[in-house]
Amino acid sequence: MDIGYRNTLEQKQLLSQTQIQSLNILSMDNVELNDFLQGEYMENPMLEYTGSKEGEMSQVEFSQWYESHGMEHDYEENDYHEDSDQRREIPVYDGDQLEDYLLSQLNQLDFTKKQLNMIRFMIACLDDNGYFKTPLIEVAKMNHGTVEEAEYCLSQLRELEPFGIFSKDLTDCLLWQLKEEGEEDEVLISMIENHLNDIAQGHLSNISREMKLSTSQVRQYIARISKLNPRPLVGFDLGKTEYIVPDIIFTYKDNEWEISLNDNWIGDYKLSNYYMKMMKEAKDEQLYQYFRKKLERVRFLMSSVEQRRVTMLNISKAILEWQKDFFEGKGLLKPMTMADIAEKIEMHTSTISRGIKGKYLQCPNGTMLIKTLFSASVNPKNTLSKEGSVTAGQIKKVLKELIDGENKAKPYSDQKLVTLLCEREIKISRRTVAKYREEMGIKGTFERKQNE
């Protein structure tokens, strides 16, 4: 055996770090993209956040701004309507359910009958945000008690979850949550006490100057504040409500389909004119290079996000054209693979895979995971589809029809089902029949007979 060296020539395609990051951005759903861009915004002074596309930040109250900066919610099917806010709808909580939940946290034996009546009255006085703004003297008068008793009841209610409930206003609510978390950062507390309006209006320079902090530090503190819940009652959840954020929306209007990305709530990002000017005027070479590097990063992000939009819209258009009968309620899903869509829009299959990863689509039929729209053709020749192919879902439907119509005293065996399917020009193996049957929760021949 000889060991030696030799030269070989081969061609390889290696992805650069920039290409990998661009593909990662394509893989993100809208919620992940929002979190990613917020992280970049906190670290990169060249990136400027200008608020929601549907309004200027300077015209938004702080509580509204909060919702676009970090209030995290999950989403549920059928929680979207054509005329509603596209990001989410706020669930409405039943008053009795809230009262039961709050009272369950109290030892009612510690209170007099009059105090319990006060507590129920105060729960009913909560506003939609979970704030308590009713004067205690009125509480005492309406319940034939004293102000001291009302103060005691309020102090007990403020200790309950969700934390921040029964606060008098937004500042009180945020500070109370920090207290419950054991947070003692004086800078953070001072920012909440004195600069909520500056945060709402995007006046970071005012905060930076008055508190002697860098812009990056201010952004990090704002990110910390945005994790708090400014509206405790809206954030209140008994664990029964779940949500989904659709990434793509199909709308049918005037006999035409419209495709849109559900990203208006994310807001707009652009280059900061202030720091661009600072870079141009910088005389220190090290400072100039720092800004130049940050500028390149912003340009890359903006390019990648725009490319993501174009790619997702192209994929969505191809899916809509392929499955038009399904979306219009005229037929079942047709066999469709990622390779089919990739060929249709002249992209690589891996790009399609990243473009639909973890993303949801909302259409008149409901909200669905895009990946579930894809299924391979099981058999090239059958009578169920105009294109001469059939999906696993269609086979399961026929299989269920056969089993539902069988003689219950002599149920079909899996092999008999294979024969019956073959008569309909659907050719699959006995193992596949058994697999589909089990996936549908249908028992075997003997068990079906025994159950009758």
C-alpha positions in Angstrom: 0.0 0.0 0.0 1.5 3.3 -1.1 0.9 6.5 0.8 1.5 9.8 -0.9 0.2 13.2 -1.9 -1.8 14.1 -5.0 -3.7 17.1 -6.2 -7.4 16.8 -7.0 -9.7 19.4 -8.5 -13.3 19.6 -7.3 -16.0 22.2 -7.2 -17.8 23.1 -3.9 -20.3 25.7 -3.0 -19.6 27.1 0.4 -22.0 29.5 2.1 -20.5 32.6 3.6 -21.5 33.8 7.1 -23.6 36.5 5.5 -25.5 34.0 3.4 -26.2 31.8 6.4 -27.5 34.8 8.4 -29.7 35.7 5.5 -31.2 32.2 5.3 -31.7 32.3 9.1 -33.8 35.4 8.7 -35.9 33.7 6.0 -36.5 30.9 8.4 -38.0 33.2 11.1 -41.7 33.6 11.6 -43.0 37.2 12.1 -42.8 37.0 15.9 -39.2 35.7 15.8 -38.3 38.4 13.2 -39.8 41.1 15.5 -37.7 39.9 18.5 -34.6 39.6 16.3 -35.0 43.2 14.9 -35.6 44.5 18.4 -32.4 42.9 19.6 -30.5 44.5 16.7 -32.1 47.8 17.4 -30.8 47.7 21.0 -27.2 46.9 19.9 -26.9 49.0 16.7 -27.1 52.8 17.0 -27.3 53.0 13.2 -30.7 51.2 13.2 -33.7 53.4 14.0 -37.1 52.2 14.9 -39.9 54.5 13.7 -42.9 52.7 15.2 -45.9 51.0 13.6 -46.6 51.5 10.0 -50.1 52.4 11.0 -49.2 55.4 13.0 -46.4 57.7 14.3 -44.9 56.9 17.7 -45.3 60.5 18.8 -49.1 60.1 18.5 -49.3 56.9 20.5 -50.0 56.7 24.2 -47.5 54.8 26.2 -49.8 51.9 26.9 -50.4 51.5 23.2 -46.7 51.7 22.4 -46.1 49.0 24.9 -48.2 46.5 22.9 -46.0 47.0 19.9 -42.8 46.6 21.9 -42.9 43.4 23.8 -46.3 42.3 25.0 -45.9 38.7 24.1 -49.0 36.7 23.2 -49.7 33.4 21.5 -52.5 33.2 19.0 -55.5 31.0 18.2 -57.3 30.0 15.0 -60.3 32.1 14.1 -59.2 35.1 16.2 -58.8 37.2 13.1 -61.4 39.1 11.1 -61.2 41.2 8.0 -61.9 44.4 9.8 -59.9 43.7 13.0 -56.4 44.5 14.0 -54.1 42.1 12.2 -51.8 41.4 15.0 -54.2 40.0 17.6 -57.5 40.4 19.3 -57.7 40.7 23.1 -59.8 38.1 24.8 -62.6 39.3 27.0 -62.6 37.7 30.5 -65.8 36.9 32.3 -66.2 39.0 35.4 -67.4 36.1 37.6 -64.5 34.0 36.5 -62.0 36.8 37.4 -63.7 37.3 40.8 -63.5 33.5 41.5 -59.9 33.5 40.6 -58.9 36.4 42.8 -61.0 35.2 45.8 -59.4 31.8 45.5 -56.1 33.4 46.4 -57.5 34.9 49.6 -58.3 33.2 52.9 -61.9 34.4 53.3 -61.9 33.6 57.0 -59.5 36.5 57.5 -62.2 39.0 56.5 -65.5 40.1 57.9 -68.6 39.9 55.8 -68.5 43.6 55.2 -64.9 43.4 54.1 -65.7 40.6 51.7 -68.5 42.7 50.2 -65.9 45.5 49.8 -63.5 43.2 48.1 -66.2 42.0 45.6 -67.2 45.6 45.0 -63.5 46.6 44.3 -63.1 43.7 41.9 -66.1 44.9 40.0 -64.6 48.4 39.8 -61.5 47.3 37.9 -61.1 48.9 34.5 -60.3 47.1 31.4 -56.6 47.3 32.1 -56.9 45.9 35.7 -56.4 49.4 37.3 -58.3 50.5 40.3 -59.2 54.2 40.2 -62.3 54.4 42.4 -61.8 56.7 45.5 -61.6 54.6 48.7 -64.1 57.0 50.4 -66.6 56.0 47.8 -65.9 52.3 48.4 -66.4 52.8 52.1 -69.6 54.7 51.6 -71.2 52.2 49.1 -70.4 49.3 51.5 -71.2 51.0 54.8 -67.7 50.7 56.1 -64.7 52.9 56.9 -61.9 54.2 54.7 -59.5 52.2 56.9 -61.3 49.0 56.1 -61.2 49.9 52.4 -57.4 50.6 52.6 -56.9 47.2 54.2 -58.9 45.4 51.6 -57.0 47.2 48.8 -53.6 46.3 50.3 -54.6 42.6 50.3 -55.9 42.7 46.7 -52.7 44.3 45.5 -50.7 41.3 46.6 -52.7 39.0 44.3 -51.8 37.7 40.9 -51.6 38.8 38.1 -49.0 41.1 39.6 -49.8 44.8 39.0 -53.6 44.4 39.3 -55.3 47.0 41.4 -52.6 49.6 40.6 -53.7 53.2 40.4 -52.0 53.9 37.0 -49.3 52.7 34.6 -46.3 53.9 36.6 -47.6 52.3 39.8 -48.3 49.0 37.9 -44.8 48.7 36.5 -43.1 49.6 39.7 -45.2 47.1 41.6 -44.1 44.4 39.2 -40.5 45.3 39.7 -41.0 45.1 43.4 -42.5 41.6 43.2 -39.6 40.5 41.0 -37.1 41.8 43.6 -35.7 44.3 41.1 -33.8 47.1 42.8 -32.0 48.8 39.9 -32.3 52.5 40.8 -31.7 53.6 37.2 -34.5 51.4 35.9 -36.9 52.6 38.6 -36.0 56.2 37.9 -36.6 55.7 34.2 -40.1 54.4 34.8 -40.9 57.2 37.3 -39.6 60.0 35.1 -39.4 59.1 31.5 -42.3 57.0 30.3 -43.5 59.8 28.0 -40.0 60.1 26.5 -40.0 56.4 25.8 -43.4 56.5 24.2 -42.4 59.4 21.9 -39.0 57.8 21.0 -37.0 60.6 22.6 -34.1 58.4 23.6 -31.7 61.3 23.4 -33.5 63.1 26.2 -33.3 60.0 28.4 -29.6 59.5 27.5 -28.7 63.1 28.2 -30.6 63.5 31.5 -29.7 60.1 33.0 -26.1 60.1 31.6 -26.5 56.8 29.8 -25.4 55.7 26.3 -28.1 55.1 23.7 -27.4 51.3 23.9 -27.9 51.3 27.6 -31.2 53.2 27.3 -32.4 50.7 24.7 -31.5 47.8 27.0 -33.5 49.4 29.8 -36.5 49.9 27.5 -36.3 46.3 26.5 -36.4 45.3 30.2 -39.4 47.6 30.8 -41.2 46.1 27.7 -41.1 42.7 29.4 -43.4 43.9 32.1 -47.2 43.8 31.7 -48.7 47.3 31.5 -52.2 45.9 31.5 -52.5 43.1 34.1 -56.1 42.2 33.3 -55.4 41.9 29.6 -52.4 39.7 30.4 -54.6 37.7 32.8 -55.0 34.1 31.5 -56.5 31.0 33.1 -54.7 28.8 30.7 -57.7 28.2 28.4 -56.9 30.7 25.7 -54.2 30.1 23.1 -53.2 32.2 20.1 -51.4 31.8 16.8 -49.9 34.6 14.8 -50.5 34.0 11.1 -47.5 35.1 9.0 -49.4 35.2 5.7 -53.0 36.2 5.0 -55.1 35.2 2.0 -58.1 37.5 1.5 -60.9 36.9 -1.0 -62.5 40.2 -2.3 -64.5 41.0 -5.4 -63.8 37.5 -6.9 -60.0 38.1 -6.5 -57.4 36.8 -4.1 -55.1 39.1 -2.2 -51.9 38.0 -0.5 -50.3 40.0 2.3 -47.7 39.5 5.0 -49.0 40.0 8.5 -46.1 42.2 9.6 -47.6 45.7 9.9 -47.6 45.4 13.6 -43.8 45.0 13.6 -43.1 48.6 12.7 -40.6 50.3 10.4 -36.8 50.2 10.7 -34.5 52.6 8.9 -31.0 54.2 9.0 -30.6 56.7 11.8 -30.0 60.2 10.2 -28.5 61.4 13.5 -25.8 58.7 13.6 -25.2 58.9 9.8 -24.4 62.6 10.3 -22.2 61.8 13.2 -20.3 59.2 11.1 -19.7 61.8 8.3 -18.4 64.3 10.8 -16.3 61.9 12.8 -12.6 62.9 12.8 -11.5 59.9 14.8 -10.7 57.0 12.5 -11.6 54.3 15.0 -15.0 56.0 15.6 -15.6 56.2 11.9 -14.8 52.5 11.3 -17.1 51.6 14.2 -20.0 53.5 12.6 -19.1 52.1 9.1 -19.3 48.6 10.4 -22.7 49.2 12.0 -23.9 50.8 8.8 -23.0 47.7 6.8 -24.9 45.6 9.3 -28.0 47.7 8.9 -27.9 47.6 5.1 -27.5 43.8 5.2 -30.5 43.5 7.6 -32.7 45.7 5.4 -31.7 43.8 2.3 -32.3 40.4 4.0 -35.7 41.4 5.4 -36.8 42.7 2.0 -35.6 39.5 0.3 -37.5 37.5 2.9 -40.7 39.4 2.1 -40.3 38.8 -1.7 -39.5 35.1 -1.2 -42.5 34.5 1.1 -44.9 36.3 -1.2 -43.6 34.3 -4.2 -44.0 31.0 -2.3 -47.5 32.1 -1.1 -48.6 33.0 -4.6 -47.4 29.6 -6.0 -49.2 27.7 -3.2 -52.5 29.7 -3.8 -52.3 28.9 -7.5 -51.6 25.2 -6.9 -54.3 24.7 -4.2 -56.9 27.2 -5.5 -59.8 24.8 -5.5 -59.0 23.9 -1.8 -58.9 27.6 -0.7 -62.1 28.3 -2.6 -63.8 25.3 -1.0 -64.3 23.5 -4.3 -62.0 20.5 -3.6 -59.5 18.7 -1.5 -55.8 19.4 -1.2 -53.9 18.3 -4.3 -50.5 16.5 -4.0 -47.9 19.2 -3.7 -44.2 19.0 -2.7 -41.6 21.6 -1.9 -39.9 20.5 -5.1 -43.0 21.4 -7.0 -43.2 24.9 -5.6 -39.4 25.3 -6.0 -39.6 24.4 -9.7 -42.6 26.7 -10.2 -40.9 29.8 -8.8 -37.4 28.8 -9.8 -35.9 28.5 -6.4 -34.0 25.8 -4.5 -36.1 23.3 -2.5 -34.1 24.3 0.7 -35.2 27.9 0.2 -38.9 26.8 0.1 -38.3 24.7 3.3 -36.9 27.7 5.1 -39.6 30.0 3.8 -42.5 28.0 5.2 -40.7 26.8 8.4 -43.0 27.2 11.4 -45.2 29.7 9.6 -49.0 29.9 9.6 -51.4 31.0 6.9 -54.8 32.6 7.5 -57.5 32.2 4.8 -61.3 32.1 4.7 -61.1 28.4 5.7 -59.2 29.2 8.9 -55.6 29.3 10.1 -53.3 26.5 9.3 -49.6 25.5 9.5 -48.3 26.0 5.9 -46.4 22.8 6.1 -49.7 20.8 6.3 -50.6 22.0 2.8 -47.7 19.9 1.4 -48.1 16.2 0.7 -46.5 13.9 -1.8 -48.4 11.9 -4.4 -48.9 8.4 -3.1 -49.8 6.8 -6.4 -49.4 8.1 -10.0 -52.6 6.5 -11.3 -56.0 6.8 -9.6 -59.5 8.1 -10.2 -59.7 10.7 -7.4 -57.8 13.6 -9.0 -57.8 15.3 -12.3 -54.0 15.4 -12.2 -53.8 11.6 -11.8 -52.4 11.7 -8.3 -53.7 11.2 -4.8 -52.7 12.4 -1.3 -52.5 10.5 1.9 -55.4 12.5 3.2 -57.6 11.5 0.2 -56.7 7.8 0.7 -57.6 8.1 4.4 -61.0 9.5 3.5 -61.7 6.6 1.1 -60.4 4.1 3.7 -62.8 5.5 6.3 -65.7 5.4 3.9 -65.0 1.7 3.2 -64.7 0.8 6.9 -67.8 2.8 7.8 -69.8 0.9 5.2 -68.5 -2.6 6.1 -70.6 -5.4 7.5 -70.0 -5.0 11.3 -70.4 -8.7 11.8 -67.6 -9.4 9.3 -65.3 -6.3 9.2 -62.8 -6.0 6.4 -59.2 -7.2 7.0 -56.3 -4.9 6.0 -55.6 -7.2 3.0 -59.3 -6.9 1.9 -59.0 -3.1 2.2 -56.0 -3.2 -0.1 -58.1 -5.1 -2.7 -61.0 -2.6 -2.4 -58.6 0.3 -2.8 -57.0 -1.3 -5.8 -60.4 -1.5 -7.4 -60.5 2.3 -7.2 -57.0 2.4 -8.7 -55.4 3.3 -5.5 -52.4 0.9 -5.1 -50.9 0.8 -1.6 -49.5 -2.0 0.6 -51.2 -3.7 3.5 -48.6 -2.1 5.9 -49.6 1.3 4.5 -53.3 0.5 5.1 -52.6 -0.5 8.7 -50.5 2.7 9.2 -53.3 5.0 7.9 -55.9 3.1 9.9 -53.9 3.5 13.1 -53.3 7.2 12.4 -57.1 7.7 12.2 -57.6 5.8 15.4 -59.5 2.9 13.8 -59.0 -0.5 15.4 -58.0 -3.7 13.7 -60.4 -6.3 12.2 -60.8 -8.4 15.4 -61.3 -5.4 17.7 -63.9 -3.8 15.4 -65.8 -7.1 15.4 -65.6 -7.4 19.1 -66.8 -3.9 19.6 -70.1 -4.5 17.8 
